[in-house]
Amino acid sequence: MDDQERSGIAEAAGEDEGVLHAKFGRRAFLGTTAAVGTTVAVASHGRLLRSTTKPVVRALKPGGDPAPGLVRVKEQVFDDVCANNCWQTCRIEAHVRDGRLVKTAMNPFPETRYNRICLRGLSHAQWVYHPARLKFPMKRVGPRGSGNWRRVTWDEAVDTIATSMTSIRGRYGSKAFAIVSGSGNYGSVAGYGPSLLANVFEATNIGLAVDEAVTLGGFQVGLGSSWLGGNEALDMSNADLLVMWGNNLTEAQVQGWHFVADAKDRGATLVVIDPNFSVTASKADKWIPLRPGSDPAFGLSVLNVLIGEKLYDEAFVVAHTTLPFLVRDDDGMFLRAVDGKTILAWDPSTKSVGPADSVAHPALTGRYTVDGVAVRPAFARLAERVATWTPEYAEQFTEVAPSDVRWFARTYAATKKSFIFPSMGIDRWNNGDLNGRAIATMAALTHNFGQPGAAIGIAGGAGMFMLASAGMEAPTGTSAASLPVMAAYQAIATGKTKILAPLDGKNPANGVTKDPVEVDWPIKAIWFNKSNGISNVQQSKRFLDLLKDESKLELVVVSDSMPTDTVRYADLVLPTTHWFENDDLVATITHPYVLRSERAIDPPFEAKSDYAAFGLVATKLGFGQYFTKSEAEVADAIMVASTAALGSAGPSLLATWRKTGVVRFTPPDYVGNTGSVFETATGRLAPYSEQILVNYPAGGWIPVSAGVDPLPYWEPPIQAWSDNPLHKKYPLALMYEHSRWRVHTTWFDQPWLREVNPEPYVDINTADAKARGIAPGDYVELFNDNGKTIARARVSGKMRPGMVSLPKGFQRIQTKGDTGYSDVSHNWINQRTMNGSYFDNLVDVRKVVV
Amino acid sequence: MKTTELTYPANPYGRHDEATYPKAKWAMVIDQDRCIGCWSCSVACKSNNNEPLGLWWNRILTVAEDPTGLDVTATGGIDEPVGEYPDLALAYLPVNCFHCDNPPCTQVCPVAATYQREDGIVMVDWDRCIGCRYCLIACPYNMRVFNWSVPEQVPANADPANLDAYHVGDWAKPPRPKGVVEKCDFCYQRVDQGMQPFCIEVCPGRARIFGDLNDPNSEVSQLLAHTSVTQVRPDFGTEPKVYYIPPKQTGGGARTEIAPLFEDPERRYLSGTVVES
């Protein structure tokens, strides 16, 4: 980084010395004149499978004096966990000499196939001892973001927060104080403290509103999608067909890759569906480079083939989906018997209706009239819906060759051990839930799930969802209000926001409005923890300007260990511990273990854990009785509650955890969705659904009779589509790469990593660059009506014409012109999904002089 | 928490040819099909060996049509596939010292500071190295790096004069002085205690294998016996002991033939003969 960047971060850190800049020569360590030569060995007899590390040498005998010329050196090795938002949740060996961390290493799992660590986890020492590490509480001097700070004591900091919370509650209500707990630390204790304070105070939790579109679509059908309905991650190695759909796991979830590689070694076929030629795509047997945002259309064309060529499992469809149910033509709801409950199907053998669960061979086609009501089986409605979506028709949307669609649909149907792993590439779109819907419908038609090697997504991890800390986090019975970040801008700016509301005014489980309703929701202060919200929020420039308007938010508190974009705009900064500086426990989705993380080193200077910081404020507000336990005691209490919920298996699991710090709740080789009853209103998978689930408010739904669509369908992206008039002005679709060099904004300034990845680059196609007079290496500005961001052009044939890809994670101070990558994203809200549509984005690019 | 105790040379800078397993012949196999170019092995090496800012013993090249290699800047080739969308192919080549059986570097050192152990590991004696850099020139693979200045590290080396003072990585890899050469040493201090080199155990793709060629049952021996492997420019006569399983999948079906790049006689980086048996 350059001097401006260095001093900027230094100012943010309140230090004279900023981040060490990396001095390195461009050619010295990377140039080579050599490359791969010719084959030397004998003809191949096949590839050996390697997914475990075997010892290769004999161990020395322990004990005794070292031989002359040798010394014995002791190290303390702690069990720690990388609690990062890559979800890989690696066990780390933290090696400590004389009380200081010297290195991190891979720490084995009981199931060694889950052994893992990566380039980021290997660089922890550079974060722990980063020169810009936040040391003590600081208050800003001058306007927000001006970069001047004065040190304050923790007492003053706590007093300021508590006073503000009380005052705001008095004037606007407790909901006007917001807590943003992000994904910067998945430790359960780290989450517990802020959650508890938010609940007892009845503050607002501003939630992330991301990663939820595809799951919502999957849940609509009843299969979950991605991390909550599938099989254990290592089961990918058992699949015969692997489909990475919007999934660049070689960079974003790297520890899943070797399972895919193992499957390929067994002869499995890897299909990658992605507009981008990612590293994952380079490993595919078949790469389907579809048009960005067109995935629902691709899904519909696959359904067209599955139904048109009768490739579905009819017995399963009849017994376990809603597709034999009769649907009323008038309102789209199921036909019910006079009891108002029993759903009916058409029995061709009696030429009349019967309870769907009792009719042996219900009709899947045909039109019928029952007591004057015109009805059709739901299957017929689905077939009619997808009939238009022939591969030839879909090609104008997807740019995928019809032969590829047919090949994929036929291969998927014929391969029982098909493992589809959808991920965020198809989630960050306004139409993202329609992808989950189409994929789950594919699974519902074929029954390609619920056995080893067959799944939609990975699951079986304990996950933060399974740890039963929720009850502990609301000890007074009150809870925080939840507001998605997408609706937060308006709440802060105007005191009102628009959200779907419960029909009865109280309980979303009784249905919600189809259209948003304006509600009063003033937000007058925010406490960010584990969050770099200003960096990551949609339309970040607009959000930043809102923060700079000091008439809106009275107090901005930021807890962090490093001077991020968000820290820069704080009124009050609290220094947080690094993950290895306090006890915690961490669980995830990508492996099944709950892991203890030990305090390996002391926090530096005055850094305190989030649990401790929130505890101090809670105590000031009169809630100290909930913060008397140590972090290790809280972790234990969470495990006591969680194992208690597991019945008779609980006590031995608790004992294992207490003894070893590693335990799993699910049986080995976990396979999800093995039962025949699913978590839908009817207990059957619902490609045809009587109601549409919404993401917010949680548990809300809209009946089909209100005019929402009961089936999978096509909706174009809200921005990044050529029909959009905006496309004439901004013709390039922008996607944000999740690269190997950081996890969102975590690791943003690791010197080793920045030697190889020093600054933001944007991938742009050779022709698109040439048309704009952009040469390789030029600094360019991505721009649209929301703002601009500057990066260096990486011009090559790699990028799809009409598209650009920018990695997220660099901080504003690391870019030329102090711009943020999210300055060009938009905040158009899909009320159904309430999900960040970061990739559904249009920009243009021009060369700039910096 | 556990306390571990490892045995190291009392003077890490000096000569260490007292290998525990002199009858071993260490080799590495790297599977380019599994390699995803993530740099985890490179960063593992960098951290474990306390390599200074600016120097890398282990780095990942992107196989490219440009035979002169890569540049970190956007004009370069890191992560750039070959071809034009959608007709693309991509493969990575992780490289480190090959610990050749016939190493040119040990033959040119005027002070015998670089030497080869009985088990094949090519080493550098930092007490003897005079920084003439003949070995850098002699290595045809450009795998050696040189401390042009006092090594800098983040977090900083506390006191290079004191072996027990803080520095990142293994105790046996203290800060080097200005003016010496350094390179991959197969983590000799780990191998001598029955462990694997650090890069081997971290690879997320399980693409790196290490072992003893003198043991016919070792995984490396088995791989060499049963799998097609390549080396980098074996025609130099260096007999490198790092082998590569070439990538078979590089292009997602659109373009899979990165292998023919290696057979094109126009390419500078290809050797003239194909050895078959």
HADDOCK unambig.tbl for C-alpha pairs under 7 A between the chains (distance, minus, plus):
assign (segid A and resid 22 and name CA) (segid B and resid 53 and name CA) 6.70 0.50 0.50
assign (segid A and resid 23 and name CA) (segid B and resid 54 and name CA) 6.36 0.50 0.50
assign (segid A and resid 24 and name CA) (segid B and resid 54 and name CA) 4.54 0.50 0.50
assign (segid A and resid 25 and name CA) (segid B and resid 54 and name CA) 6.90 0.50 0.50
assign (segid A and resid 26 and name CA) (segid B and resid 71 and name CA) 6.29 0.50 0.50
assign (segid A and resid 26 and name CA) (segid B and resid 72 and name CA) 6.41 0.50 0.50
assign (segid A and resid 27 and name CA) (segid B and resid 71 and name CA) 6.42 0.50 0.50
assign (segid A and resid 29 and name CA) (segid B and resid 55 and name CA) 6.15 0.50 0.50
assign (segid A and resid 29 and name CA) (segid B and resid 56 and name CA) 6.22 0.50 0.50
assign (segid A and resid 30 and name CA) (segid B and resid 70 and name CA) 6.13 0.50 0.50
assign (segid A and resid 30 and name CA) (segid B and resid 71 and name CA) 6.59 0.50 0.50
assign (segid A and resid 31 and name CA) (segid B and resid 68 and name CA) 6.75 0.50 0.50
assign (segid A and resid 31 and name CA) (segid B and resid 69 and name CA) 5.48 0.50 0.50
assign (segid A and resid 31 and name CA) (segid B and resid 70 and name CA) 6.12 0.50 0.50
assign (segid A and resid 32 and name CA) (segid B and resid 68 and name CA) 6.09 0.50 0.50
assign (segid A and resid 32 and name CA) (segid B and resid 69 and name CA) 5.53 0.50 0.50
assign (segid A and resid 32 and name CA) (segid B and resid 141 and name CA) 6.39 0.50 0.50
assign (segid A and resid 32 and name CA) (segid B and resid 142 and name CA) 5.80 0.50 0.50
assign (segid A and resid 33 and name CA) (segid B and resid 67 and name CA) 6.72 0.50 0.50
assign (segid A and resid 33 and name CA) (segid B and resid 68 and name CA) 5.41 0.50 0.50
assign (segid A and resid 33 and name CA) (segid B and resid 69 and name CA) 6.84 0.50 0.50
assign (segid A and resid 33 and name CA) (segid B and resid 141 and name CA) 6.65 0.50 0.50
assign (segid A and resid 34 and name CA) (segid B and resid 141 and name CA) 5.70 0.50 0.50
assign (segid A and resid 34 and name CA) (segid B and resid 232 and name CA) 6.59 0.50 0.50
assign (segid A and resid 34 and name CA) (segid B and resid 233 and name CA) 6.75 0.50 0.50
assign (segid A and resid 34 and name CA) (segid B and resid 269 and name CA) 5.94 0.50 0.50
assign (segid A and resid 35 and name CA) (segid B and resid 232 and name CA) 5.46 0.50 0.50
assign (segid A and resid 35 and name CA) (segid B and resid 233 and name CA) 6.77 0.50 0.50
assign (segid A and resid 35 and name CA) (segid B and resid 269 and name CA) 5.35 0.50 0.50
assign (segid A and resid 36 and name CA) (segid B and resid 230 and name CA) 6.88 0.50 0.50
assign (segid A and resid 36 and name CA) (segid B and resid 231 and name CA) 5.97 0.50 0.50
assign (segid A and resid 36 and name CA) (segid B and resid 232 and name CA) 4.32 0.50 0.50
assign (segid A and resid 36 and name CA) (segid B and resid 233 and name CA) 6.33 0.50 0.50
assign (segid A and resid 36 and name CA) (segid B and resid 262 and name CA) 6.98 0.50 0.50
assign (segid A and resid 36 and name CA) (segid B and resid 269 and name CA) 6.96 0.50 0.50
assign (segid A and resid 36 and name CA) (segid B and resid 270 and name CA) 7.00 0.50 0.50
assign (segid A and resid 37 and name CA) (segid B and resid 230 and name CA) 6.15 0.50 0.50
assign (segid A and resid 37 and name CA) (segid B and resid 231 and name CA) 5.56 0.50 0.50
assign (segid A and resid 37 and name CA) (segid B and resid 232 and name CA) 4.87 0.50 0.50
assign (segid A and resid 37 and name CA) (segid B and resid 233 and name CA) 4.83 0.50 0.50
assign (segid A and resid 37 and name CA) (segid B and resid 234 and name CA) 6.63 0.50 0.50
assign (segid A and resid 37 and name CA) (segid B and resid 262 and name CA) 6.84 0.50 0.50
assign (segid A and resid 37 and name CA) (segid B and resid 270 and name CA) 5.42 0.50 0.50
assign (segid A and resid 37 and name CA) (segid B and resid 271 and name CA) 5.86 0.50 0.50
assign (segid A and resid 38 and name CA) (segid B and resid 230 and name CA) 5.63 0.50 0.50
assign (segid A and resid 38 and name CA) (segid B and resid 231 and name CA) 6.91 0.50 0.50
assign (segid A and resid 38 and name CA) (segid B and resid 271 and name CA) 6.77 0.50 0.50
assign (segid A and resid 38 and name CA) (segid B and resid 274 and name CA) 5.70 0.50 0.50
assign (segid A and resid 39 and name CA) (segid B and resid 228 and name CA) 6.62 0.50 0.50
assign (segid A and resid 39 and name CA) (segid B and resid 229 and name CA) 5.94 0.50 0.50
assign (segid A and resid 39 and name CA) (segid B and resid 230 and name CA) 4.81 0.50 0.50
assign (segid A and resid 39 and name CA) (segid B and resid 274 and name CA) 6.33 0.50 0.50
assign (segid A and resid 39 and name CA) (segid B and resid 275 and name CA) 6.29 0.50 0.50
assign (segid A and resid 40 and name CA) (segid B and resid 229 and name CA) 6.35 0.50 0.50
assign (segid A and resid 40 and name CA) (segid B and resid 230 and name CA) 5.86 0.50 0.50
assign (segid A and resid 40 and name CA) (segid B and resid 275 and name CA) 5.19 0.50 0.50
assign (segid A and resid 40 and name CA) (segid B and resid 276 and name CA) 6.05 0.50 0.50
assign (segid A and resid 41 and name CA) (segid B and resid 224 and name CA) 6.69 0.50 0.50
assign (segid A and resid 41 and name CA) (segid B and resid 228 and name CA) 5.36 0.50 0.50
assign (segid A and resid 41 and name CA) (segid B and resid 229 and name CA) 5.79 0.50 0.50
assign (segid A and resid 41 and name CA) (segid B and resid 276 and name CA) 6.64 0.50 0.50
assign (segid A and resid 41 and name CA) (segid B and resid 277 and name CA) 6.94 0.50 0.50
assign (segid A and resid 42 and name CA) (segid B and resid 228 and name CA) 6.15 0.50 0.50
assign (segid A and resid 42 and name CA) (segid B and resid 276 and name CA) 6.45 0.50 0.50
assign (segid A and resid 42 and name CA) (segid B and resid 277 and name CA) 5.42 0.50 0.50
assign (segid A and resid 43 and name CA) (segid B and resid 227 and name CA) 6.75 0.50 0.50
assign (segid A and resid 43 and name CA) (segid B and resid 228 and name CA) 5.92 0.50 0.50
assign (segid A and resid 44 and name CA) (segid B and resid 226 and name CA) 5.45 0.50 0.50
assign (segid A and resid 44 and name CA) (segid B and resid 227 and name CA) 4.38 0.50 0.50
assign (segid A and resid 44 and name CA) (segid B and resid 228 and name CA) 5.17 0.50 0.50
assign (segid A and resid 45 and name CA) (segid B and resid 226 and name CA) 5.15 0.50 0.50
assign (segid A and resid 45 and name CA) (segid B and resid 227 and name CA) 6.14 0.50 0.50
assign (segid A and resid 46 and name CA) (segid B and resid 226 and name CA) 6.82 0.50 0.50
assign (segid A and resid 46 and name CA) (segid B and resid 227 and name CA) 6.42 0.50 0.50
assign (segid A and resid 47 and name CA) (segid B and resid 227 and name CA) 6.34 0.50 0.50
assign (segid A and resid 50 and name CA) (segid B and resid 206 and name CA) 6.95 0.50 0.50
assign (segid A and resid 51 and name CA) (segid B and resid 206 and name CA) 6.22 0.50 0.50
assign (segid A and resid 56 and name CA) (segid B and resid 211 and name CA) 5.81 0.50 0.50
assign (segid A and resid 56 and name CA) (segid B and resid 218 and name CA) 6.95 0.50 0.50
assign (segid A and resid 57 and name CA) (segid B and resid 194 and name CA) 5.10 0.50 0.50
assign (segid A and resid 58 and name CA) (segid B and resid 194 and name CA) 5.49 0.50 0.50
assign (segid A and resid 59 and name CA) (segid B and resid 193 and name CA) 6.28 0.50 0.50
assign (segid A and resid 59 and name CA) (segid B and resid 194 and name CA) 4.59 0.50 0.50
assign (segid A and resid 60 and name CA) (segid B and resid 193 and name CA) 5.98 0.50 0.50
assign (segid A and resid 60 and name CA) (segid B and resid 194 and name CA) 6.53 0.50 0.50
assign (segid A and resid 69 and name CA) (segid B and resid 9 and name CA) 5.82 0.50 0.50
assign (segid A and resid 69 and name CA) (segid B and resid 10 and name CA) 5.34 0.50 0.50
assign (segid A and resid 70 and name CA) (segid B and resid 7 and name CA) 6.46 0.50 0.50
assign (segid A and resid 70 and name CA) (segid B and resid 8 and name CA) 5.44 0.50 0.50
assign (segid A and resid 70 and name CA) (segid B and resid 9 and name CA) 4.35 0.50 0.50
assign (segid A and resid 70 and name CA) (segid B and resid 10 and name CA) 4.74 0.50 0.50
assign (segid A and resid 71 and name CA) (segid B and resid 7 and name CA) 5.60 0.50 0.50
assign (segid A and resid 71 and name CA) (segid B and resid 8 and name CA) 5.40 0.50 0.50
assign (segid A and resid 71 and name CA) (segid B and resid 9 and name CA) 6.09 0.50 0.50
assign (segid A and resid 71 and name CA) (segid B and resid 10 and name CA) 5.18 0.50 0.50
assign (segid A and resid 72 and name CA) (segid B and resid 5 and name CA) 6.19 0.50 0.50
assign (segid A and resid 72 and name CA) (segid B and resid 6 and name CA) 5.55 0.50 0.50
assign (segid A and resid 72 and name CA) (segid B and resid 7 and name CA) 4.48 0.50 0.50
assign (segid A and resid 72 and name CA) (segid B and resid 8 and name CA) 6.28 0.50 0.50
assign (segid A and resid 73 and name CA) (segid B and resid 5 and name CA) 5.45 0.50 0.50
assign (segid A and resid 73 and name CA) (segid B and resid 6 and name CA) 5.46 0.50 0.50
assign (segid A and resid 73 and name CA) (segid B and resid 7 and name CA) 6.33 0.50 0.50
assign (segid A and resid 74 and name CA) (segid B and resid 3 and name CA) 6.67 0.50 0.50
assign (segid A and resid 74 and name CA) (segid B and resid 4 and name CA) 5.66 0.50 0.50
assign (segid A and resid 74 and name CA) (segid B and resid 5 and name CA) 4.41 0.50 0.50
assign (segid A and resid 74 and name CA) (segid B and resid 6 and name CA) 6.61 0.50 0.50
assign (segid A and resid 75 and name CA) (segid B and resid 3 and name CA) 5.67 0.50 0.50
assign (segid A and resid 75 and name CA) (segid B and resid 4 and name CA) 5.37 0.50 0.50
assign (segid A and resid 75 and name CA) (segid B and resid 5 and name CA) 6.34 0.50 0.50
assign (segid A and resid 76 and name CA) (segid B and resid 1 and name CA) 6.79 0.50 0.50
assign (segid A and resid 76 and name CA) (segid B and resid 2 and name CA) 5.89 0.50 0.50
assign (segid A and resid 76 and name CA) (segid B and resid 3 and name CA) 4.49 0.50 0.50
assign (segid A and resid 76 and name CA) (segid B and resid 4 and name CA) 6.30 0.50 0.50
assign (segid A and resid 77 and name CA) (segid B and resid 1 and name CA) 5.55 0.50 0.50
assign (segid A and resid 77 and name CA) (segid B and resid 2 and name CA) 5.32 0.50 0.50
assign (segid A and resid 77 and name CA) (segid B and resid 3 and name CA) 5.91 0.50 0.50
assign (segid A and resid 77 and name CA) (segid B and resid 4 and name CA) 6.87 0.50 0.50
assign (segid A and resid 78 and name CA) (segid B and resid 1 and name CA) 4.26 0.50 0.50
assign (segid A and resid 78 and name CA) (segid B and resid 2 and name CA) 6.51 0.50 0.50
assign (segid A and resid 79 and name CA) (segid B and resid 1 and name CA) 5.98 0.50 0.50
assign (segid A and resid 102 and name CA) (segid B and resid 167 and name CA) 6.56 0.50 0.50
assign (segid A and resid 102 and name CA) (segid B and resid 168 and name CA) 4.45 0.50 0.50
assign (segid A and resid 102 and name CA) (segid B and resid 169 and name CA) 5.45 0.50 0.50
assign (segid A and resid 103 and name CA) (segid B and resid 47 and name CA) 6.76 0.50 0.50
assign (segid A and resid 103 and name CA) (segid B and resid 48 and name CA) 6.78 0.50 0.50
assign (segid A and resid 103 and name CA) (segid B and resid 168 and name CA) 6.02 0.50 0.50
assign (segid A and resid 103 and name CA) (segid B and resid 169 and name CA) 5.24 0.50 0.50
assign (segid A and resid 106 and name CA) (segid B and resid 202 and name CA) 6.56 0.50 0.50
assign (segid A and resid 116 and name CA) (segid B and resid 202 and name CA) 6.81 0.50 0.50
assign (segid A and resid 116 and name CA) (segid B and resid 204 and name CA) 6.37 0.50 0.50
assign (segid A and resid 117 and name CA) (segid B and resid 202 and name CA) 5.96 0.50 0.50
assign (segid A and resid 117 and name CA) (segid B and resid 204 and name CA) 6.90 0.50 0.50
assign (segid A and resid 118 and name CA) (segid B and resid 40 and name CA) 5.12 0.50 0.50
assign (segid A and resid 118 and name CA) (segid B and resid 202 and name CA) 6.79 0.50 0.50
assign (segid A and resid 118 and name CA) (segid B and resid 204 and name CA) 6.73 0.50 0.50
assign (segid A and resid 119 and name CA) (segid B and resid 39 and name CA) 6.20 0.50 0.50
assign (segid A and resid 119 and name CA) (segid B and resid 40 and name CA) 3.98 0.50 0.50
assign (segid A and resid 119 and name CA) (segid B and resid 43 and name CA) 5.49 0.50 0.50
assign (segid A and resid 119 and name CA) (segid B and resid 44 and name CA) 6.78 0.50 0.50
assign (segid A and resid 122 and name CA) (segid B and resid 43 and name CA) 6.65 0.50 0.50
assign (segid A and resid 122 and name CA) (segid B and resid 44 and name CA) 5.96 0.50 0.50
assign (segid A and resid 126 and name CA) (segid B and resid 154 and name CA) 6.00 0.50 0.50
assign (segid A and resid 126 and name CA) (segid B and resid 155 and name CA) 5.88 0.50 0.50
assign (segid A and resid 129 and name CA) (segid B and resid 155 and name CA) 5.77 0.50 0.50
assign (segid A and resid 130 and name CA) (segid B and resid 155 and name CA) 6.68 0.50 0.50
assign (segid A and resid 250 and name CA) (segid B and resid 36 and name CA) 6.53 0.50 0.50
assign (segid A and resid 254 and name CA) (segid B and resid 204 and name CA) 6.72 0.50 0.50
assign (segid A and resid 255 and name CA) (segid B and resid 204 and name CA) 5.69 0.50 0.50
assign (segid A and resid 257 and name CA) (segid B and resid 205 and name CA) 6.21 0.50 0.50
assign (segid A and resid 258 and name CA) (segid B and resid 204 and name CA) 6.57 0.50 0.50
assign (segid A and resid 258 and name CA) (segid B and resid 205 and name CA) 4.70 0.50 0.50
assign (segid A and resid 258 and name CA) (segid B and resid 206 and name CA) 6.49 0.50 0.50
assign (segid A and resid 261 and name CA) (segid B and resid 34 and name CA) 6.35 0.50 0.50
assign (segid A and resid 279 and name CA) (segid B and resid 36 and name CA) 6.48 0.50 0.50
assign (segid A and resid 281 and name CA) (segid B and resid 252 and name CA) 5.52 0.50 0.50
assign (segid A and resid 282 and name CA) (segid B and resid 89 and name CA) 6.31 0.50 0.50
assign (segid A and resid 282 and name CA) (segid B and resid 90 and name CA) 5.89 0.50 0.50
assign (segid A and resid 282 and name CA) (segid B and resid 249 and name CA) 6.87 0.50 0.50
assign (segid A and resid 282 and name CA) (segid B and resid 250 and name CA) 4.80 0.50 0.50
assign (segid A and resid 282 and name CA) (segid B and resid 251 and name CA) 4.49 0.50 0.50
assign (segid A and resid 282 and name CA) (segid B and resid 252 and name CA) 5.01 0.50 0.50
assign (segid A and resid 283 and name CA) (segid B and resid 249 and name CA) 5.24 0.50 0.50
assign (segid A and resid 283 and name CA) (segid B and resid 250 and name CA) 5.54 0.50 0.50
assign (segid A and resid 283 and name CA) (segid B and resid 251 and name CA) 6.54 0.50 0.50
assign (segid A and resid 283 and name CA) (segid B and resid 252 and name CA) 5.84 0.50 0.50
assign (segid A and resid 284 and name CA) (segid B and resid 249 and name CA) 6.79 0.50 0.50
assign (segid A and resid 284 and name CA) (segid B and resid 251 and name CA) 6.88 0.50 0.50
assign (segid A and resid 284 and name CA) (segid B and resid 252 and name CA) 4.09 0.50 0.50
assign (segid A and resid 284 and name CA) (segid B and resid 253 and name CA) 6.75 0.50 0.50
assign (segid A and resid 285 and name CA) (segid B and resid 252 and name CA) 5.02 0.50 0.50
assign (segid A and resid 285 and name CA) (segid B and resid 253 and name CA) 5.24 0.50 0.50
assign (segid A and resid 286 and name CA) (segid B and resid 252 and name CA) 4.77 0.50 0.50
assign (segid A and resid 286 and name CA) (segid B and resid 253 and name CA) 4.74 0.50 0.50
assign (segid A and resid 287 and name CA) (segid B and resid 252 and name CA) 4.47 0.50 0.50
assign (segid A and resid 287 and name CA) (segid B and resid 253 and name CA) 6.07 0.50 0.50
assign (segid A and resid 740 and name CA) (segid B and resid 38 and name CA) 6.49 0.50 0.50
assign (segid A and resid 756 and name CA) (segid B and resid 72 and name CA) 5.99 0.50 0.50
assign (segid A and resid 761 and name CA) (segid B and resid 74 and name CA) 6.85 0.50 0.50
assign (segid A and resid 776 and name CA) (segid B and resid 74 and name CA) 6.27 0.50 0.50
assign (segid A and resid 776 and name CA) (segid B and resid 75 and name CA) 5.00 0.50 0.50
assign (segid A and resid 777 and name CA) (segid B and resid 73 and name CA) 6.84 0.50 0.50
assign (segid A and resid 777 and name CA) (segid B and resid 74 and name CA) 4.69 0.50 0.50
assign (segid A and resid 777 and name CA) (segid B and resid 75 and name CA) 4.98 0.50 0.50
assign (segid A and resid 792 and name CA) (segid B and resid 74 and name CA) 6.60 0.50 0.50
assign (segid A and resid 793 and name CA) (segid B and resid 74 and name CA) 6.32 0.50 0.50
assign (segid A and resid 794 and name CA) (segid B and resid 74 and name CA) 4.82 0.50 0.50
assign (segid A and resid 794 and name CA) (segid B and resid 75 and name CA) 6.53 0.50 0.50
assign (segid A and resid 797 and name CA) (segid B and resid 83 and name CA) 5.98 0.50 0.50
assign (segid A and resid 797 and name CA) (segid B and resid 84 and name CA) 4.04 0.50 0.50
assign (segid A and resid 797 and name CA) (segid B and resid 85 and name CA) 5.34 0.50 0.50
assign (segid A and resid 798 and name CA) (segid B and resid 80 and name CA) 6.66 0.50 0.50
assign (segid A and resid 798 and name CA) (segid B and resid 81 and name CA) 6.11 0.50 0.50
assign (segid A and resid 798 and name CA) (segid B and resid 84 and name CA) 6.23 0.50 0.50
assign (segid A and resid 798 and name CA) (segid B and resid 85 and name CA) 5.64 0.50 0.50
assign (segid A and resid 799 and name CA) (segid B and resid 85 and name CA) 6.47 0.50 0.50
assign (segid A and resid 800 and name CA) (segid B and resid 85 and name CA) 5.87 0.50 0.50
